[in-house]
Amino acid sequence: MIIVPIKEGENIDRALKKFKRKFEKTGVVKELRNRQAFTKKSVVLREQYKKAVYKQQLQLNDEQ
C-alpha cells in the first residue's frame, strides 16, 4: 500500500503528483506489462545484451 503524507493546506494536485511518482517507482505497471505476454529467455537475454552494448557506446562517446 502506498502512503503519501500530506501537509496541512497542501494542494491536492501536489499530493496527486507525489502519489503518481511513488506508484511509478514501485514498478507495478511495468511488471503487469511484462506478465501479459511470455517472452522466451533467449529473447530476454538478447535484449539485455543490446541494452548493455548501447550503454557502453554512450559511455565511450561521453569520454571522448
N, C-alpha and C positions, 0 to 999 in steps of 0.2 A: 504494500500500500504506500502510495506517495503522500507525504505530508509536507505542506507548504505553509510555513509560518507567515502570518500576515500581521503587519503592524497596525496600530490604531490609526484610522483615517487614510490607509493606503489605497491607492487607486485599484479598482478591480482589474483593469487592463494589465497593470504591472504584475498583479498576483497571477493572472492567467498566463502571462509570459513566463514567469518563474516555473509554473506547473508544466508548461509545454517543454521548457528546457530540461527539467528533471525527467520528464517522461521520455524524451528523446535520448537522454543519457542511459536509460535502462536498457534500450535496445529491443524492446518488445516488438515493435513494428518490423524491425529488420529480421528478427527471429521468425516472426509469423510468415513473412515473405519467403524466407529460406525453406520453411517447412511445407509450403504449398506444393512445391514440385520437387521430386527427387532428382538429384544430380549425382552422376557416378563419381567415385573417388578420383578417377583419372582426370576427369574434367575439373574437379575442385583443385587438384594439385597443379594442373596446367595453368589455371587462373592465378593461383598463388605465385607460381614461377614468373608469369608475365608481370604481376604487380611488383615483385622483387626486382626484376630487370628494369622496370620503369623507374622505380625509386632510386636504383643505383645510377641510372643515367642522369636523373635530376641532380643527384649529389655531385656527380662528376662535372656537370655543367655549372653548378654553383661554385665549385672550387676554381674553375678557370677564369 
